[in-house]
């Protein structure tokens, strides 16, 4: 395969370890630390230190020894590891949910995808891997600070800007109809507080047969989004689910579920766009006591102003934390940008 046909970022995943790369150090007790390799740098603990120069140029999967004989196994982080250890402002979409989104929304190579919001870039990385260099991912984010963090994380993971990715600042429902042609988008992925506010925008840009998938954190968000899609009529019957991952302890005869698990992180809700002018079929159901009227929805939904991060139990994110995360993400990219320079010419 010639260099021009190598998928973007693939060369970052193989070969000897290089300056600017993140690596995982796992000791004999299974404790893991993630570091960024810097010429002349060192990984310090209360049990000695390990010079970064001992790792630069070494093979992935090697075992190294620090100054007092403490051993570490050295590997590049997998995507799931990177997402959980990268600088973040907003909470990330967990790998288990990102995998479901890519598969259940059928994100294919070359697809035209739009997403909102970008958060810390975790889901964007998975979507970019799925659409490939020849695809298209346009991310919409309301806060410039989150976009900065996401750019830093995406560029760190892929070793530079990804050719299929662009980011716009602003409200999704306002910006997407200005920047995307009607019916030109294959998939819409929303990770936001009030997806039901985007019904008209999604219907305008999504191609017939295209998939809309939303990630929401609470039951109230899930219910309101599903009812809005169902009442709109331009989409198929919405489907909702969540995934839970439970690890297992496997050691000799002690084979049992782990005491801890990654349980609820969020709900996924998907629907498909119908042809222009077509009204979706209403599933025939037996009469149920669970049916409710619009006034019932208003009773629990309340004023739209109540649908904010604080109202849904999310912790507010301070400006100081956002600035620190953006700085960490950008500095990692900068360290990697000078990896090919001779050691004496690299900036501090």
N, C-alpha and C positions, 0 to 999 in steps of 0.2 A: 504494500500500500504506500503510495507516494505521500510526502508530507502534506500536499494540498488536499488530499482526500481523508486525512485522519480527522475523525470527529473532534470538535473543539473540547479541549480539556482531557482527552484520552491519554495524551503523553504525560499528564500529571499523575496518572495512576500507575505508572510502571517505571522500571529502570532504577538506578541508584538514587539514594536520598539526596535531595538538593537543598541549598540555602533557601529560606523563605517558605519551605514546606512545613505543614503540621504533621507531627508524628505522635503516636501513642506509646508511652512507656508503661509496661505492666510488670510489677514485681512478683516475687515468688508467692506472695499472699493474695495475688489477684487485684491489688490496688492499682488503679490506672491514673496516669497523668498525661495531659495533652500539652505539647510544647511546640513552639515555632522555631525551627532551626536557624540560628544566627551565627555566622563565623565569629569565633572568639567568645561566644556565649557559653553559659553553663547552666545545668539544671541542679539546683541546690536543695537538699533536704537536711533533716537533723542527722541523717545517716550518710554523710559524705556528699560529694557532688560529681556530676558527669559532664565533661566538656562536650559541647555541641560538635566540635571538630572531630570527635571520635565517631560521630554518626554520619556526618556529611560525607557522601561518597560510598557509604556502606550499603549493603544489600538489604532490602526490606525483608523482615523476618529474622534478622540476626539477633543474637543475644550479646549484650555488652555488660561490662562490669565497671562500677564507679570506683572512686578513689579508695574506698575501704572494703571493696569486694562484694558490694551489694549488686545483684544481677537484675537486668531488665530485658524484657522481650520487646522488640521494636517493630511496629507495624504502622502503615498509613491508616488513618481513620476511614471507616466505611462511611457512606452517606448518612446512615442512621446515627453513627457516632458523631460525625461532624455537626449535624443539626442540633444535637443535644448539648454540644460543648461550645458552639459559636457565640459571639457577642449578640445580645438580643435586647430589643426595647420592648416590643410586644411579645406575648406568649407565642410560641411556635406551633405550627401544625405538626403533631407527632408523626413519626414515620409510618405507624400503622394506619393512620388516616390518610396520609399522602399517598400511600400505596393503593388504598381503596379508591381514592379520587382518580388517580391515573388509570386504574383498571375499569372501574364502574362507569366513568365518564368516557371511556374509550379514547383516551388521548393518544393519537397515533403520530408517527413521524411525518412531518410536513403539515401538521394541522395548524389552523389559525385559531388561537386561543386568547381570550381576554380574562383577566382576573382582577379582583378587588377584595380587600386591600392586601398590600404586599407584606405588611408586618415586618418581620426580620429577614424575609427572603427564603425561609425553609421550604415552603411549598413551591416557590418560583424555581428553585433548583431542581426539584423533581419534575416539574412541568417542562423545563428546558431540556432535561435529559430525554423526556418522552417525545417532544416535537423535533428535536435534533437541530442541526445547523440550518437545514432547509425549511424549518418551520417558522412559526410566528407566535410570539408571546408578548402581549402588551399589558402591562400591569398598571393599575390605577390606585393611587394612594393619596389620602387627604392630608397627611402630615409629612413635611419635607424631612423631618428627623428620621422617621421610619424608613423613608426611601433611601436616605444616606446609609443607614445601617444595612439595609438589604443589598444595596450596590456593593458595599464592602465585602459582605459575606459571599455573594454570588461570584465576585471577581476573585476572591480568595480560593473558592472551591474549583473554579474553572481555569484559574491561572491568568485571568484577564477578562475584559468585557466579552459577553456572549453575543455572537452575531444575530441571534434570533430575538433578542430581548430589548424592549424599550420600556421606560417608566414615565408616566405622566402624573402630575400633581393636580388634585381636584376631586370633586364629587363624581363618582362613577356614572350616575344617572345623567349628569349634565355633560360630561366630557366624552363618554363613549359614542354618543350619537353624532358628535362633531367630528370624531377622528376615525370612525369605522363606517364603511359603506353599508347601507341596508342589506341584510341577508348575507353578509360576507364572512361571518364568524362561524366556525365549526363548533366551538365549545365555550361556555361561559362558566367560570369558577368564582364563586363569591364567598369570602370569609369576612363577614361584616355584621354589625349589630342588627340592621333592619333590612334584610334582603327583599321584603315585600315592596319596599319603596322603589325598587328597580324593575318592576314588571314591564312597564312600557319600554324602557331602554333595552332590556334583554330581548323582548319580542321584536324590537326594531332591527337589531343587528344580527340576531341569531338566524342562521339558515334553516329552512324546513328540514326537519329530522335531526337538527343539532341538539346537543345535550346541555342543559343548565343544571349545575350541581352546586349546592350551598352547604357550607359548614357553619353550624350554629351550636352554641354552648348549652342553651337551656331549653326545657320543654315548652315554655311559653313562646320562645322564638320559633321553635319547630312548628308548633300548632298554627301560629299566625301566618307563617310563610306558606304552609301547606294549604290553608283555607283560602289565602289570597290567590294562589296559583289555580286552585280548583274553581274558584268563582270567576276567574278571568276568562277561561274558555279557550285560550290560544295555545294551551299546552296539554300534553297527555296527563293522565292521573298521576299525581306525585307519589314517589316511593321514598320511604324513610327507613333508616337503620343506624345502628352504631356497632362498633367493633371493640372487643376487649381481648387483651393479650395476657395470658398467664404462663409464666415460665415454669420450668420444672427443674428440680434438684436431682441430678443423676450422678450418683457416686456409689459404686458397688451395689449392695442390696438396698441402700437408702435411696429409693426412687419414689419421689412424691412431689406434689405441686409446691412451688415456692410460697412462702408465707405472704409475700407481697406481690401485687400485680398492677399492671397499668390498666385500670378499669375505665371508667367514663372519662373521656376527654372532650367529646363533642358528638353531635348528631350530623348525619349526612342526609340530604334531601335532593332527589333528582327528578327531572321531568324533561320531556322532549318537545321541541317546537313543532307545531302543526303547520300545514300549508296555509298560505295567506288566504284569509276569508273563511277558513274552515273552523267550525266550533267542535271542540272535543266531545267524545261520547261520555255520558254520565254513567258510571258503573251502576248496574242494577243491584240494589241491596234490599234485604228484608227490612221492614220498619224497625227502628231501634229507639230505645229510650234515651240514647246518647245524642240524638239530633238536637241542635240548638239554633236559636235565631240570632240575628245581627245584634240585638240588644244584649243578648247573653255574652257575646264576644266583647262588647263595649264594657260590660261590667267588670271583666277581669283584665281587659287590655288597658283600660284607662286612657289618659291623655298620651298622645304620641311623644310628648316631651319627657315622659317617664322612661322611654326606651333609650337609655344611655348606659355607659359602662358601669357607673356606680349603681344604677337601678338594677342591673343584672348581676351584681355581686362581684364585679371585677375590680381588682385593686388599681387605683390611679397610678400612672407612671410619671415620676418626677422628671423635669427638664434636665436635671443634673445626671440622672441615670441614662437618659437618651444621649446626652452629649458624650458621656463616657463610653457607651456602647458604640457610637458612631466613630469615636476616636480609635477604639480598639480594632474595629473592623477595617478602618482605613489604614492603620499602621501595619496591619498584617499584609495588606496588599502592597504597601510601599516596600516592606522588607523583601517580599518576593520579587518586586520589580527590578531590584539591583542584584539578583542572584548570579547573573552572568558576568558581573564586573569583577576585576581582580580585587583581592581582599583589601589592599591599601587604598582603593579608589571608592569603596562603598561609604555612604554617609553613615554617621553614627545613628 
